Amino acid sequence: MEFAYRMPADWLNQITPFRVMELMKRAEELEARGHKVVHFEVGEPDFNTAEPIIEAGRQALIDGRTKYTHALGLLELREAIARDYATRLGAIVPVERIAVTAGASGGLLLLSALLLDSGDGLLITDPGYPCNEVFVRLTGGVPQRVPVRAADGYELGVDALNAYWQPNTRGLLLASPANPTGAVVGADAVRRLGDAVAARDGFFIMDEIYQGLTYGDERAITTGLAVTDGLIVLNSFSKYYGMTGWRLGWLVLPEGLVDDLEKLAQNLFISPSSIAQYAAIAAFTPDAMAVHEARRRRFDQRRHQLLTGLEALGLRVPAKPGGAFYLYVDVSQTGIDSLDFCWRLIDEFQVAVTPGIDFGELEADRFVRFAYTTDEESIDVGLNRIGHALEVWGA
Ligand SMILES: Cc1ncc(COP(=O)(O)O)c(C=O)c1O
């Protein structure tokens, strides 16, 4: 009996695989042959989850907390999130408006299903987080890229928003701090963009998954919700809370959307992981927060180390990032296309970085993303190797 598995759904043809996956495969091959690869391509903290969270997860297992939970998440966790908004982030968010999800990825899937009908457009930035496009297309939506440039600090202006808004556009998705640029938006920008979106009867989603990972940029805000209440906010325990593998995040929704989102969450996921939720309650305890803050300071030091090191080698970071754990680096002065740059760097010097093409089209041939999610010693080794590469290539 033969089935038609060779014919994937049509919409899949619109999706391109990540180039970085091929580079990571090459890195693995090199490591299997005994090479030490320096990893600047990985978009997750190198630290393990903080001990208080692990302990809470262990206890939840021992206590048999292994059943489905409420589709919107455990009340205790939603209350802990609401308390954090009120006490640390400067926003009053009623617990009823918080929905716990399977990572921000689960949140993006739910939002796409909630807000986009077939043919509806969603404005996203170029460069931006690559999976956004896939979530939009999954429900028949149309991703609409708006270029954001280094010269403007990767800020999306109201003029650009208006210029790219189409008759079918329904809303805007904006990340701050952003991947791959690390750019943050300020309160004024959120207010201006919010006004412009509202004037067009659109919706505004802010992706705040790198919340907490900011480094003294005075424009950085704790949350868009402290600026305007009507936003949809997407967040996650992955990055600041160091819980990538636990797959847990949350949404903050306007009240009128909660019932429909709950209906979707029940059908698509039943509930988020129970163990991960019990563990995550401990993420807001003073002990765990002290660990997260210490790690943030380490990221800040590494950011400085990598930034100054790359600039000393003549590589440019045209807009200094205020957050996340990425540098978006212009390699055009080497005369090498950025994708070639990545391949030559891994093949010849065993340093892995992510090509700009994975994040969009705008000047993608000039840029590569460095993640400083590796220890300080490895950053130095990586910088030395890149210095050597530039000498050998005469770049
Ligand atoms: C901007 C952005 N949004 C969302 C995600 C999804 O994260 P998760 O599903 O781990 O919460 C990522 C992951 O790297 C990201 O960079």
Ligand as a Chemical Component Dictionary entry (heavy atoms), coordinates in Angstrom:
data_LIG
# 
_chem_comp.id                   LIG 
_chem_comp.type                 NON-POLYMER 
_chem_comp.pdbx_formal_charge   0 
_chem_comp.three_letter_code    LIG 
# 
loop_
_chem_comp_atom.comp_id 
_chem_comp_atom.atom_id 
_chem_comp_atom.alt_atom_id 
_chem_comp_atom.type_symbol 
_chem_comp_atom.charge 
_chem_comp_atom.model_Cartn_x 
_chem_comp_atom.model_Cartn_y 
_chem_comp_atom.model_Cartn_z 
_chem_comp_atom.pdbx_ordinal 
LIG C1 C1 C 0 11.750 37.083 19.283 1  
LIG C2 C2 C 0 11.383 35.685 19.683 2  
LIG N1 N1 N 0 10.090 35.375 19.879 3  
LIG C3 C3 C 0 9.711  34.133 20.239 4  
LIG C4 C4 C 0 10.636 33.109 20.412 5  
LIG C5 C5 C 0 10.135 31.738 20.834 6  
LIG O1 O1 O 0 10.610 31.376 22.091 7  
LIG P1 P1 P 0 9.999  30.246 23.055 8  
LIG O2 O2 O 0 9.026  29.469 22.279 9  
LIG O3 O3 O 0 11.185 29.447 23.505 10 
LIG O4 O4 O 0 9.358  30.960 24.204 11 
LIG C6 C6 C 0 11.996 33.382 20.213 12 
LIG C7 C7 C 0 13.013 32.314 20.373 13 
LIG O5 O5 O 0 14.195 32.482 20.124 14 
LIG C8 C8 C 0 12.385 34.705 19.847 15 
LIG O6 O6 O 0 13.662 35.036 19.632 16 
# 
loop_
_chem_comp_bond.comp_id 
_chem_comp_bond.atom_id_1 
_chem_comp_bond.atom_id_2 
_chem_comp_bond.value_order 
_chem_comp_bond.pdbx_ordinal 
LIG C1 C2 SING 1  
LIG C2 N1 SING 2  
LIG C2 C8 DOUB 3  
LIG N1 C3 DOUB 4  
LIG C3 C4 SING 5  
LIG C4 C5 SING 6  
LIG C4 C6 DOUB 7  
LIG C5 O1 SING 8  
LIG O1 P1 SING 9  
LIG P1 O2 DOUB 10 
LIG P1 O3 SING 11 
LIG P1 O4 SING 12 
LIG C6 C7 SING 13 
LIG C6 C8 SING 14 
LIG C7 O5 DOUB 15 
LIG C8 O6 SING 16 
# 
